[in-house]
Amino acid sequence: MKNKYFLLFLSIIFLSAFNLKADRIFIQVNDSIILESEYKEKLSLIESSSVFNKESADSLKKNLIQILIDSKILQIVADKDSISVDTLLLLKEVDRRIDELKKNFNDTVEFYDYLSKNGIKIDDLRKNYFQQAVGLYLKRQILNKRMIKTSVNENELKNFYEQNKDSFYIQPAADLYHISIMIQPDSIKMMDLLQKFESIILELKSGKDFSQLCKTYSEDKYAKKGGVVGFKKYTELSVELANFLYQNRKSDTIVFTQSRDGLHIIKIIDSNDDSINYKQILLKLPVTKDDSLNAYNRISQIRKDIISKKISFEEAAKKYSNDQWTKDKGGFVGRVVFEMVSENVREVLKNLKEGEVSSVVKGDFGYELFMVKNLSGGKISSYEDVRELIASVLESKKVEEEIKKIIDKEKEKSFIKVYSE
């Protein structure tokens, strides 16, 4: 879901500095000032961003001082025109934007979870939205007071649509469901593995050193380093392990889990919003070709039972799926844009009809079945569907052009000084 995350980052990129300590003046515009800390915070956000390419980031950094100056000039113009802000109206607009943003997530918990993982405070997000709303409100009121029209006619709208039709292509999206069958060792080997797992836990409880036990038992590349994995971004880990570690990131005790990689005994060292530092003892699942064949036969039979209507896809997911994060929801993964999933899965999804069960798909750790509901996209939006959007874009462009003329004229009469860069 890259698009929603990208739009959310853009909305916070120019967050103002709050609770600033006293620091020196960086820019002066008449009697208004911009502190050096304000400038540096915005610059740091741009430089640390992973959503901008180098060209876009360089352009933003180059123009940042001018953006800050223009913002001050806009307020000066508004004051001269005796324009005041209707705070209550703009706060309602902020609430509307927050509600629209939440619609991109499965639920409120996921929304706030994303904010937390990315170090975004909801109060800061609201303040930023409010600042944006104030800027737009002032621009429109200035133009209204000066009787400058920015409306667009039907011909302008249709011409823009025809010239940019390809940009209105809607990527295919759907509610995605899946059933995951992991390749597991046979019951005897699994029992031996669990006994070994339990014996290590008993050794830890008896006071044995974690790092030494890692070197003795762990079966991953970190064993020789005493199991120290180091800082890993949650996005670098398998979904089930990332979710488990995030939920237990504040734990000061040893925790246990199973992932596609095997059985984990984990000790959390440190964590921040998007990554975690930990050490682990990993016992890999001793799987064979026969185990792989058994998993394939199992999921193939599940597929046959769903197609023959012996069981529904959702019921089969709850009963058989090894994905602990989706099985209780009938295999529901979430609303996904096909462009954002892996290529092999995308090739399967693009040929699926609603409610149809996919063929068996080989994954990194087992086999999967997919089903989609509520398909949308995969076509260019009609003019009628995007008319209001085009009108908003063209009108906003005209507003910016007219405001730029006013700001440039006001700059000629203003005292502007940048003290250092």
C-alpha positions as a Markdown table, in Angstrom:
| # | Residue | x | y | z |
|---|---|---|---|---|
| 1 | Met | 0.0 | 0.0 | 0.0 |
| 2 | Lys | 2.7 | 2.3 | -0.9 |
| 3 | Asn | 0.5 | 5.1 | -2.2 |
| 4 | Lys | -1.2 | 5.8 | 1.1 |
| 5 | Tyr | 2.0 | 5.8 | 3.0 |
| 6 | Phe | 3.6 | 8.2 | 0.5 |
| 7 | Leu | 0.6 | 10.6 | 0.7 |
| 8 | Leu | 0.8 | 10.5 | 4.5 |
| 9 | Phe | 4.5 | 11.3 | 4.5 |
| 10 | Leu | 3.9 | 14.3 | 2.2 |
| 11 | Ser | 1.4 | 15.6 | 4.6 |
| 12 | Ile | 3.9 | 15.7 | 7.5 |
| 13 | Ile | 7.1 | 16.7 | 5.5 |
| 14 | Phe | 6.6 | 20.4 | 6.5 |
| 15 | Leu | 5.6 | 19.9 | 10.1 |
| 16 | Ser | 6.5 | 23.0 | 12.1 |
| 17 | Ala | 8.8 | 22.8 | 15.0 |
| 18 | Phe | 7.0 | 22.7 | 18.3 |
| 19 | Asn | 8.2 | 23.4 | 21.8 |
| 20 | Leu | 11.3 | 25.0 | 20.4 |
| 21 | Lys | 14.1 | 26.0 | 22.7 |
| 22 | Ala | 15.4 | 29.5 | 22.2 |
| 23 | Asp | 17.7 | 29.7 | 19.2 |
| 24 | Arg | 18.9 | 32.3 | 16.7 |
| 25 | Ile | 16.9 | 34.0 | 14.0 |
| 26 | Phe | 17.5 | 32.5 | 10.6 |
| 27 | Ile | 15.2 | 34.5 | 8.3 |
| 28 | Gln | 13.5 | 37.9 | 8.9 |
| 29 | Val | 10.5 | 39.0 | 6.9 |
| 30 | Asn | 9.6 | 42.5 | 8.1 |
| 31 | Asp | 8.7 | 42.0 | 11.7 |
| 32 | Ser | 8.2 | 38.2 | 11.4 |
| 33 | Ile | 11.0 | 35.8 | 12.0 |
| 34 | Ile | 11.8 | 32.1 | 11.2 |
| 35 | Leu | 14.1 | 30.4 | 13.7 |
| 36 | Glu | 17.1 | 28.3 | 12.6 |
| 37 | Ser | 15.6 | 25.2 | 14.3 |
| 38 | Glu | 12.4 | 25.5 | 12.2 |
| 39 | Tyr | 14.4 | 25.5 | 9.0 |
| 40 | Lys | 16.8 | 22.7 | 10.1 |
| 41 | Glu | 13.9 | 20.4 | 11.2 |
| 42 | Lys | 12.2 | 20.7 | 7.8 |
| 43 | Leu | 15.5 | 20.2 | 6.0 |
| 44 | Ser | 16.2 | 17.1 | 8.1 |
| 45 | Leu | 12.8 | 15.6 | 7.2 |
| 46 | Ile | 13.5 | 16.0 | 3.5 |
| 47 | Glu | 17.0 | 14.6 | 3.7 |
| 48 | Ser | 15.9 | 11.5 | 5.7 |
| 49 | Ser | 13.0 | 10.8 | 3.5 |
| 50 | Ser | 13.0 | 7.6 | 1.5 |
| 51 | Val | 9.9 | 8.5 | -0.6 |
| 52 | Phe | 11.6 | 11.2 | -2.7 |
| 53 | Asn | 14.1 | 10.5 | -5.4 |
| 54 | Lys | 17.3 | 12.5 | -5.3 |
| 55 | Glu | 16.1 | 15.1 | -7.9 |
| 56 | Ser | 12.9 | 15.8 | -6.0 |
| 57 | Ala | 14.7 | 16.0 | -2.6 |
| 58 | Asp | 17.3 | 18.4 | -4.0 |
| 59 | Ser | 14.6 | 20.6 | -5.5 |
| 60 | Leu | 12.7 | 20.8 | -2.2 |
| 61 | Lys | 15.9 | 21.6 | -0.3 |
| 62 | Lys | 16.9 | 24.3 | -2.8 |
| 63 | Asn | 13.5 | 25.9 | -2.5 |
| 64 | Leu | 12.8 | 25.5 | 1.2 |
| 65 | Ile | 13.9 | 29.0 | 2.2 |
| 66 | Gln | 11.7 | 30.5 | -0.5 |
| 67 | Ile | 8.8 | 28.4 | 0.7 |
| 68 | Leu | 9.2 | 29.6 | 4.2 |
| 69 | Ile | 9.5 | 33.3 | 3.1 |
| 70 | Asp | 6.4 | 33.0 | 0.9 |
| 71 | Ser | 4.4 | 31.6 | 3.8 |
| 72 | Lys | 5.3 | 34.7 | 5.9 |
| 73 | Ile | 4.5 | 37.1 | 3.0 |
| 74 | Leu | 1.1 | 35.4 | 2.6 |
| 75 | Gln | 0.3 | 36.2 | 6.2 |
| 76 | Ile | 1.4 | 39.8 | 5.7 |
| 77 | Val | -0.9 | 40.2 | 2.7 |
| 78 | Ala | -3.8 | 38.6 | 4.6 |
| 79 | Asp | -3.2 | 41.0 | 7.5 |
| 80 | Lys | -3.2 | 44.0 | 5.2 |
| 81 | Asp | -6.5 | 42.8 | 3.6 |
| 82 | Ser | -8.0 | 42.4 | 7.2 |
| 83 | Ile | -8.6 | 38.7 | 6.6 |
| 84 | Ser | -9.2 | 36.7 | 9.7 |
| 85 | Val | -9.3 | 32.9 | 10.0 |
| 86 | Asp | -12.5 | 31.0 | 10.8 |
| 87 | Thr | -10.8 | 28.5 | 13.2 |
| 88 | Leu | -13.9 | 26.4 | 13.9 |
| 89 | Leu | -14.5 | 25.9 | 10.1 |
| 90 | Leu | -10.9 | 24.9 | 9.5 |
| 91 | Leu | -10.8 | 22.5 | 12.5 |
| 92 | Lys | -13.8 | 20.7 | 10.9 |
| 93 | Glu | -11.8 | 20.5 | 7.7 |
| 94 | Val | -8.9 | 19.0 | 9.6 |
| 95 | Asp | -11.3 | 16.3 | 11.1 |
| 96 | Arg | -12.6 | 15.6 | 7.6 |
| 97 | Arg | -9.1 | 15.0 | 6.2 |
| 98 | Ile | -8.1 | 12.8 | 9.2 |
| 99 | Asp | -11.3 | 10.7 | 8.6 |
| 100 | Glu | -10.5 | 10.4 | 4.9 |
| 101 | Leu | -7.0 | 9.3 | 5.7 |
| 102 | Lys | -8.3 | 6.6 | 8.0 |
| 103 | Lys | -10.3 | 5.1 | 5.2 |
| 104 | Asn | -7.0 | 4.0 | 3.6 |
| 105 | Phe | -6.5 | 1.6 | 6.5 |
| 106 | Asn | -8.4 | -1.5 | 7.5 |
| 107 | Asp | -9.3 | -0.1 | 10.9 |
| 108 | Thr | -8.4 | 2.7 | 13.4 |
| 109 | Val | -6.0 | 0.3 | 15.2 |
| 110 | Glu | -4.0 | -0.1 | 12.0 |
| 111 | Phe | -4.0 | 3.6 | 11.4 |
| 112 | Tyr | -2.6 | 4.5 | 14.8 |
| 113 | Asp | -0.2 | 1.6 | 14.6 |
| 114 | Tyr | 1.2 | 3.0 | 11.4 |
| 115 | Leu | 1.6 | 6.5 | 12.9 |
| 116 | Ser | 3.4 | 5.0 | 15.9 |
| 117 | Lys | 5.8 | 2.9 | 13.8 |
| 118 | Asn | 6.7 | 6.0 | 11.8 |
| 119 | Gly | 7.1 | 8.3 | 14.7 |
| 120 | Ile | 4.1 | 10.5 | 13.8 |
| 121 | Lys | 2.1 | 12.0 | 16.6 |
| 122 | Ile | -1.6 | 12.5 | 15.8 |
| 123 | Asp | -1.5 | 16.0 | 17.4 |
| 124 | Asp | 1.4 | 17.0 | 15.1 |
| 125 | Leu | -0.5 | 15.6 | 12.1 |
| 126 | Arg | -3.5 | 17.7 | 13.0 |
| 127 | Lys | -1.5 | 20.8 | 13.5 |
| 128 | Asn | 0.1 | 20.3 | 10.1 |
| 129 | Tyr | -3.3 | 19.8 | 8.4 |
| 130 | Phe | -4.5 | 22.9 | 10.2 |
| 131 | Gln | -1.6 | 24.9 | 8.9 |
| 132 | Gln | -2.3 | 23.7 | 5.3 |
| 133 | Ala | -6.0 | 24.6 | 5.7 |
| 134 | Val | -5.1 | 28.1 | 7.0 |
| 135 | Gly | -2.8 | 28.6 | 4.0 |
| 136 | Leu | -5.5 | 27.6 | 1.5 |
| 137 | Tyr | -8.2 | 29.6 | 3.3 |
| 138 | Leu | -6.0 | 32.7 | 3.3 |
| 139 | Lys | -5.2 | 32.4 | -0.4 |
| 140 | Arg | -8.9 | 32.0 | -1.4 |
| 141 | Gln | -10.0 | 34.9 | 0.8 |
| 142 | Ile | -7.3 | 37.2 | -0.6 |
| 143 | Leu | -8.4 | 36.4 | -4.1 |
| 144 | Asn | -12.1 | 36.8 | -3.2 |
| 145 | Lys | -11.5 | 40.2 | -1.6 |
| 146 | Arg | -9.6 | 41.4 | -4.7 |
| 147 | Met | -12.3 | 39.9 | -6.9 |
| 148 | Ile | -9.8 | 37.7 | -8.8 |
| 149 | Lys | -11.6 | 34.8 | -10.5 |
| 150 | Thr | -10.1 | 31.3 | -10.6 |
| 151 | Ser | -13.0 | 29.3 | -11.9 |
| 152 | Val | -12.5 | 27.0 | -14.9 |
| 153 | Asn | -14.9 | 26.3 | -17.8 |
| 154 | Glu | -16.0 | 23.0 | -19.3 |
| 155 | Asn | -13.7 | 23.2 | -22.2 |
| 156 | Glu | -10.7 | 23.5 | -20.0 |
| 157 | Leu | -11.8 | 20.5 | -18.0 |
| 158 | Lys | -12.4 | 18.3 | -21.0 |
| 159 | Asn | -9.1 | 19.3 | -22.7 |
| 160 | Phe | -7.2 | 18.5 | -19.6 |
| 161 | Tyr | -8.8 | 15.1 | -19.4 |
| 162 | Glu | -8.1 | 14.2 | -23.0 |
| 163 | Gln | -4.4 | 15.4 | -22.7 |
| 164 | Asn | -3.8 | 13.4 | -19.5 |
| 165 | Lys | -6.2 | 10.5 | -19.9 |
| 166 | Asp | -3.5 | 7.8 | -19.1 |
| 167 | Ser | -2.9 | 9.4 | -15.7 |
| 168 | Phe | -6.4 | 8.6 | -14.7 |
| 169 | Tyr | -5.8 | 4.8 | -15.0 |
| 170 | Ile | -6.9 | 3.1 | -11.8 |
| 171 | Gln | -4.7 | 0.3 | -10.6 |
| 172 | Pro | -6.6 | -3.0 | -10.0 |
| 173 | Ala | -7.4 | -3.5 | -6.3 |
| 174 | Ala | -9.4 | -6.0 | -4.3 |
| 175 | Asp | -10.2 | -7.4 | -0.9 |
| 176 | Leu | -7.6 | -10.2 | -0.7 |
| 177 | Tyr | -8.0 | -13.6 | 1.0 |
| 178 | His | -5.5 | -16.3 | 1.3 |
| 179 | Ile | -4.8 | -19.8 | 2.8 |
| 180 | Ser | -1.2 | -20.6 | 3.7 |
| 181 | Ile | 0.0 | -24.1 | 4.2 |
| 182 | Met | 3.6 | -24.1 | 5.5 |
| 183 | Ile | 5.9 | -27.0 | 4.7 |
| 184 | Gln | 6.2 | -28.7 | 8.1 |
| 185 | Pro | 8.4 | -31.7 | 9.2 |
| 186 | Asp | 6.6 | -34.9 | 10.0 |
| 187 | Ser | 5.2 | -35.3 | 13.6 |
| 188 | Ile | 8.1 | -37.4 | 14.9 |
| 189 | Lys | 10.7 | -34.8 | 13.7 |
| 190 | Met | 8.6 | -32.0 | 15.0 |
| 191 | Met | 8.3 | -33.7 | 18.4 |
| 192 | Asp | 12.1 | -34.0 | 18.6 |
| 193 | Leu | 12.5 | -30.4 | 17.6 |
| 194 | Leu | 10.0 | -29.3 | 20.3 |
| 195 | Gln | 11.8 | -31.4 | 23.0 |
| 196 | Lys | 15.1 | -29.7 | 22.0 |
| 197 | Phe | 13.4 | -26.3 | 22.1 |
| 198 | Glu | 12.0 | -27.0 | 25.6 |
| 199 | Ser | 15.4 | -28.3 | 26.9 |
| 200 | Ile | 17.1 | -25.0 | 25.8 |
| 201 | Ile | 14.4 | -23.0 | 27.6 |
| 202 | Leu | 15.0 | -25.1 | 30.8 |
| 203 | Glu | 18.8 | -24.4 | 30.5 |
| 204 | Leu | 18.0 | -20.6 | 30.2 |
| 205 | Lys | 15.8 | -20.8 | 33.3 |
| 206 | Ser | 18.5 | -22.6 | 35.2 |
| 207 | Gly | 20.8 | -19.5 | 34.6 |
| 208 | Lys | 22.8 | -20.6 | 31.6 |
| 209 | Asp | 24.2 | -17.8 | 29.5 |
| 210 | Phe | 22.0 | -16.8 | 26.5 |
| 211 | Ser | 24.9 | -16.0 | 24.2 |
| 212 | Gln | 26.7 | -19.3 | 25.0 |
| 213 | Leu | 23.5 | -21.3 | 24.3 |
| 214 | Cys | 23.2 | -19.5 | 21.0 |
| 215 | Lys | 26.7 | -20.6 | 20.0 |
| 216 | Thr | 25.8 | -24.2 | 21.0 |
| 217 | Tyr | 22.3 | -24.7 | 19.6 |
| 218 | Ser | 21.3 | -21.9 | 17.2 |
| 219 | Glu | 21.1 | -22.8 | 13.5 |
| 220 | Asp | 21.3 | -19.4 | 11.8 |
| 221 | Lys | 24.2 | -17.1 | 10.7 |
| 222 | Tyr | 24.1 | -15.1 | 13.9 |
| 223 | Ala | 25.0 | -18.1 | 16.2 |
| 224 | Lys | 28.8 | -17.4 | 16.2 |
| 225 | Lys | 28.1 | -13.9 | 17.4 |
| 226 | Gly | 26.1 | -15.1 | 20.4 |
| 227 | Gly | 22.8 | -14.8 | 18.5 |
| 228 | Val | 23.0 | -11.0 | 18.2 |
| 229 | Val | 21.0 | -10.0 | 15.1 |
| 230 | Gly | 21.4 | -6.3 | 15.6 |
| 231 | Phe | 19.0 | -3.6 | 14.5 |
| 232 | Lys | 16.6 | -4.9 | 11.8 |
| 233 | Lys | 13.7 | -2.9 | 10.3 |
| 234 | Tyr | 10.4 | -4.6 | 10.7 |
| 235 | Thr | 9.9 | -4.5 | 6.9 |
| 236 | Glu | 13.1 | -6.7 | 6.5 |
| 237 | Leu | 11.5 | -9.5 | 8.6 |
| 238 | Ser | 8.8 | -12.0 | 7.7 |
| 239 | Val | 5.3 | -10.6 | 8.5 |
| 240 | Glu | 4.6 | -13.0 | 11.4 |
| 241 | Leu | 8.0 | -12.4 | 13.1 |
| 242 | Ala | 7.8 | -8.6 | 12.5 |
| 243 | Asn | 4.3 | -8.4 | 14.1 |
| 244 | Phe | 5.4 | -10.6 | 17.1 |
| 245 | Leu | 8.5 | -8.5 | 17.7 |
| 246 | Tyr | 6.6 | -5.2 | 17.4 |
| 247 | Gln | 4.0 | -6.4 | 19.9 |
| 248 | Asn | 6.8 | -7.5 | 22.3 |
| 249 | Arg | 9.3 | -4.7 | 21.7 |
| 250 | Lys | 9.1 | -3.4 | 25.2 |
| 251 | Ser | 9.5 | -6.9 | 26.8 |
| 252 | Asp | 12.4 | -7.3 | 29.2 |
| 253 | Thr | 12.0 | -11.1 | 29.4 |
| 254 | Ile | 12.8 | -13.9 | 27.0 |
| 255 | Val | 10.0 | -14.5 | 24.5 |
| 256 | Phe | 9.2 | -17.4 | 22.2 |
| 257 | Thr | 7.5 | -17.8 | 18.8 |
| 258 | Gln | 7.4 | -19.8 | 15.6 |
| 259 | Ser | 7.8 | -18.3 | 12.2 |
| 260 | Arg | 8.3 | -19.6 | 8.7 |
| 261 | Asp | 12.0 | -19.9 | 9.6 |
| 262 | Gly | 11.5 | -22.1 | 12.6 |
| 263 | Leu | 11.3 | -21.9 | 16.4 |
| 264 | His | 12.7 | -18.7 | 18.0 |
| 265 | Ile | 13.9 | -17.9 | 21.5 |
| 266 | Ile | 14.3 | -14.2 | 21.5 |
| 267 | Lys | 15.8 | -11.6 | 23.9 |
| 268 | Ile | 15.0 | -8.0 | 23.1 |
| 269 | Ile | 17.9 | -5.6 | 23.4 |
| 270 | Asp | 16.5 | -2.3 | 22.2 |
| 271 | Ser | 13.8 | -0.9 | 19.8 |
| 272 | Asn | 12.6 | 2.2 | 18.1 |
| 273 | Asp | 9.6 | 3.2 | 15.9 |
| 274 | Asp | 10.7 | 1.3 | 12.8 |
| 275 | Ser | 13.3 | -1.3 | 13.9 |
| 276 | Ile | 14.4 | -3.6 | 16.6 |
| 277 | Asn | 17.6 | -4.9 | 18.0 |
| 278 | Tyr | 17.5 | -8.4 | 19.4 |
| 279 | Lys | 19.4 | -11.7 | 19.8 |
| 280 | Gln | 17.9 | -15.1 | 19.1 |
| 281 | Ile | 18.4 | -18.9 | 19.2 |
| 282 | Leu | 16.8 | -20.3 | 16.1 |
| 283 | Leu | 16.0 | -24.0 | 15.5 |
| 284 | Lys | 15.2 | -24.5 | 11.9 |
| 285 | Leu | 12.4 | -26.8 | 10.8 |
| 286 | Pro | 13.9 | -30.1 | 9.5 |
| 287 | Val | 11.8 | -30.3 | 6.3 |
| 288 | Thr | 12.4 | -32.8 | 3.4 |
| 289 | Lys | 11.0 | -33.2 | -0.2 |
| 290 | Asp | 8.4 | -35.5 | 1.2 |
| 291 | Asp | 7.3 | -32.8 | 3.6 |
| 292 | Ser | 7.0 | -30.4 | 0.7 |
| 293 | Leu | 4.9 | -32.9 | -1.3 |
| 294 | Asn | 2.7 | -33.5 | 1.7 |
| 295 | Ala | 2.0 | -29.8 | 2.0 |
| 296 | Tyr | 1.2 | -29.5 | -1.7 |
| 297 | Asn | -1.2 | -32.5 | -1.6 |
| 298 | Arg | -2.9 | -31.0 | 1.5 |
| 299 | Ile | -3.5 | -27.6 | 0.0 |
| 300 | Ser | -4.6 | -29.2 | -3.3 |
| 301 | Gln | -7.2 | -31.2 | -1.5 |
| 302 | Ile | -8.4 | -28.0 | 0.3 |
| 303 | Arg | -8.7 | -26.3 | -3.1 |
| 304 | Lys | -10.8 | -29.2 | -4.4 |
| 305 | Asp | -13.1 | -29.1 | -1.4 |
| 306 | Ile | -13.6 | -25.3 | -1.8 |
| 307 | Ile | -14.4 | -25.6 | -5.6 |
| 308 | Ser | -16.8 | -28.5 | -4.9 |
| 309 | Lys | -18.5 | -26.3 | -2.3 |
| 310 | Lys | -17.8 | -28.8 | 0.6 |
| 311 | Ile | -16.4 | -25.8 | 2.5 |
| 312 | Ser | -16.2 | -22.1 | 1.9 |
| 313 | Phe | -12.9 | -20.3 | 1.4 |
| 314 | Glu | -13.3 | -18.4 | 4.6 |
| 315 | Glu | -14.2 | -21.6 | 6.6 |
| 316 | Ala | -11.2 | -23.4 | 5.1 |
| 317 | Ala | -8.9 | -20.6 | 6.1 |
| 318 | Lys | -10.1 | -20.7 | 9.7 |
| 319 | Lys | -9.7 | -24.4 | 9.8 |
| 320 | Tyr | -6.5 | -25.1 | 7.9 |
| 321 | Ser | -4.4 | -22.0 | 7.3 |
| 322 | Asn | -1.0 | -21.7 | 9.0 |
| 323 | Asp | -1.1 | -17.9 | 8.8 |
| 324 | Gln | -1.9 | -17.0 | 12.4 |
| 325 | Trp | -2.5 | -13.4 | 11.5 |
| 326 | Thr | -5.3 | -13.9 | 9.0 |
| 327 | Lys | -6.9 | -17.3 | 9.7 |
| 328 | Asp | -9.2 | -16.0 | 12.4 |
| 329 | Lys | -10.5 | -13.4 | 9.8 |
| 330 | Gly | -11.2 | -16.2 | 7.3 |
| 331 | Gly | -7.9 | -15.5 | 5.5 |
| 332 | Phe | -8.7 | -11.8 | 4.9 |
| 333 | Val | -5.4 | -10.0 | 4.2 |
| 334 | Gly | -6.9 | -6.6 | 3.6 |
| 335 | Arg | -7.6 | -4.2 | 0.7 |
| 336 | Val | -4.6 | -4.5 | -1.6 |
| 337 | Val | -3.5 | -2.8 | -4.9 |
| 338 | Phe | -2.2 | -5.5 | -7.2 |
| 339 | Glu | 0.8 | -3.3 | -8.2 |
| 340 | Met | 2.1 | -3.5 | -4.6 |
| 341 | Val | 2.2 | -7.3 | -4.2 |
| 342 | Ser | 5.1 | -9.5 | -5.4 |
| 343 | Glu | 5.3 | -10.2 | -9.1 |
| 344 | Asn | 4.4 | -13.9 | -8.9 |
| 345 | Val | 1.3 | -13.2 | -6.8 |
| 346 | Arg | 0.3 | -10.3 | -9.0 |
| 347 | Glu | 0.3 | -12.6 | -12.1 |
| 348 | Val | -2.1 | -14.9 | -10.3 |
| 349 | Leu | -4.4 | -12.1 | -9.0 |
| 350 | Lys | -4.8 | -10.3 | -12.3 |
| 351 | Asn | -6.5 | -13.3 | -13.9 |
| 352 | Leu | -8.8 | -14.1 | -11.0 |
| 353 | Lys | -12.5 | -13.4 | -11.1 |
| 354 | Glu | -14.4 | -12.4 | -7.9 |
| 355 | Gly | -14.9 | -15.4 | -5.6 |
| 356 | Glu | -12.7 | -17.7 | -7.8 |
| 357 | Val | -10.1 | -19.8 | -6.1 |
| 358 | Ser | -6.6 | -19.5 | -7.5 |
| 359 | Ser | -4.3 | -22.3 | -8.5 |
| 360 | Val | -1.8 | -23.4 | -5.9 |
| 361 | Val | 1.0 | -20.9 | -5.6 |
| 362 | Lys | 4.5 | -21.8 | -4.4 |
| 363 | Gly | 5.9 | -19.4 | -1.8 |
| 364 | Asp | 9.1 | -19.1 | 0.0 |
| 365 | Phe | 7.9 | -21.2 | 3.0 |
| 366 | Gly | 5.1 | -23.3 | 1.6 |
| 367 | Tyr | 2.0 | -23.1 | -0.6 |
| 368 | Glu | -0.9 | -20.6 | -0.9 |
| 369 | Leu | -4.4 | -20.2 | -2.3 |
| 370 | Phe | -5.8 | -16.8 | -3.1 |
| 371 | Met | -9.3 | -15.4 | -3.6 |
| 372 | Val | -10.4 | -11.8 | -4.3 |
| 373 | Lys | -13.7 | -9.9 | -3.6 |
| 374 | Asn | -14.9 | -6.4 | -4.5 |
| 375 | Leu | -12.6 | -6.0 | -7.5 |
| 376 | Ser | -12.1 | -2.4 | -8.7 |
| 377 | Gly | -9.8 | -0.5 | -11.1 |
| 378 | Gly | -8.0 | -1.9 | -14.0 |
| 379 | Lys | -9.3 | 0.8 | -16.3 |
| 380 | Ile | -9.2 | 4.5 | -17.1 |
| 381 | Ser | -11.7 | 6.6 | -15.1 |
| 382 | Ser | -14.4 | 8.2 | -17.1 |
| 383 | Tyr | -14.5 | 12.0 | -17.5 |
| 384 | Glu | -17.6 | 12.2 | -15.3 |
| 385 | Asp | -15.9 | 10.3 | -12.5 |
| 386 | Val | -12.9 | 12.6 | -12.4 |
| 387 | Arg | -14.5 | 15.9 | -13.4 |
| 388 | Glu | -14.5 | 17.3 | -9.9 |
| 389 | Leu | -10.9 | 16.2 | -9.3 |
| 390 | Ile | -9.8 | 17.9 | -12.5 |
| 391 | Ala | -11.7 | 21.1 | -11.6 |
| 392 | Ser | -10.0 | 21.1 | -8.2 |
| 393 | Val | -6.6 | 20.6 | -9.7 |
| 394 | Leu | -7.0 | 23.4 | -12.4 |
| 395 | Glu | -8.6 | 25.8 | -10.0 |
| 396 | Ser | -5.8 | 25.2 | -7.4 |
| 397 | Lys | -3.3 | 25.9 | -10.2 |
| 398 | Lys | -4.9 | 29.2 | -11.0 |
| 399 | Val | -5.1 | 30.1 | -7.3 |
| 400 | Glu | -1.3 | 29.5 | -7.0 |
| 401 | Glu | -0.5 | 31.5 | -10.1 |
| 402 | Glu | -2.5 | 34.5 | -8.9 |
| 403 | Ile | -1.2 | 34.3 | -5.4 |
| 404 | Lys | 2.3 | 34.1 | -6.7 |
| 405 | Lys | 1.8 | 37.4 | -8.5 |
| 406 | Ile | 0.5 | 39.0 | -5.3 |
| 407 | Ile | 3.3 | 37.6 | -3.2 |
| 408 | Asp | 6.0 | 38.7 | -5.7 |
| 409 | Lys | 4.6 | 42.2 | -5.7 |
| 410 | Glu | 4.5 | 42.3 | -1.9 |
| 411 | Lys | 8.1 | 41.1 | -1.7 |
| 412 | Glu | 9.3 | 44.2 | -3.6 |
| 413 | Lys | 8.0 | 46.3 | -0.6 |
| 414 | Ser | 9.2 | 44.0 | 2.1 |
| 415 | Phe | 12.4 | 43.7 | 4.2 |
| 416 | Ile | 13.7 | 40.1 | 3.7 |
| 417 | Lys | 17.0 | 38.9 | 5.1 |
| 418 | Val | 18.5 | 35.4 | 5.4 |
| 419 | Tyr | 21.1 | 35.6 | 8.1 |
| 420 | Ser | 23.0 | 32.4 | 7.1 |
| 421 | Glu | 22.6 | 29.0 | 5.5 |
